[in-house]
């Protein structure tokens, strides 16, 4: 994981980063760089700790400080979802697994939570991450979403998708001990939502804001966002409209235009019809 003689990069565990911060607490600098948790300024080395748990050692003695963490990459899996806050477009869930070899393939990418990256950057690296990292990708399109939402709330839908993503991933690779889910509901509620499922993947670690703490979750969020953007582009092309993301005023305008061109019934093919943006229009 060496970029140059005086520049070394590693991915550390939560515990290791906590110990690093405690050991050098007198040398901490305030956060001034995007995506950086903090920096440690020593006389012969600057240590930069990123939100994704990437740690960069730079300076005359960088190799010495970095060597204390040799062979410390912790293989893990992670899952995340996108599209749940967008009126138009599908819900996408991705689970992926990363070990030390996979990390070597992507260490030069800027990997962060997809919400902190531009769509342009995500589109530039999405297909490459998909080719390099074992993953499971599930896309719940709008017709199916509207159908299942009649009997399942959003958290139940997400729970079932995450469960299926991990089950599919398990068929592709031998999963590590650590399998992280970006927590959107308490663990007890998550498994309650899955009651009655034929198979349930239970070896999960639940953590909020996991996309900023675990590399695999961040990668999963990027791949999911990439797939979501592809689906949105396809819908825009199919209906000859620039279909917007999110749930703002531009979405409201597009709903009116879409209804004028294709009718109310066609909304079920492109949008989540329970959103207030749509129900308010149909009153």
Order of alpha helices (4+ residues) and beta strands (2+ residues): beta-beta-alpha-beta-beta-beta-beta-alpha-beta-beta-alpha-alpha-beta-alpha-alpha-beta-alpha-beta-alpha-alpha-alpha
